[in-house]
Amino acid sequence: MDEVKQLVAHIFVELGAKDVFNLRETLFLEYGRCLAVAYRAGALSAVWCCTDGIIEFRNAEGKALETSSVPEEPRSSSAAA
């Protein structure tokens, strides 16, 4: 998941986020499996759908800004600790 968090932080910077060092992260779990991870930096947000390997980036109004694919390896390790 660290690779995904780094990718999200990098794209947040590209989209204009100023403080990605205090990135908020929320896990969505079901029966011990991570289904999604939500990230927030200022007014920007992103949701990584762990099973699909897609990260969707949105602004404060919810407008889609960008979509990115996650490499296969982080996707396969989505079991929660």
Buried (B, 14 or more C-beta within 10 A) or exposed (E): BEEBBEBBBEBBBEBEBEEBEEBEEEEBEEEEEBBBBEBBBBEBBBBBBBEEBBBBBBBEEEEEBEEBEBEEEBBEEBEEE
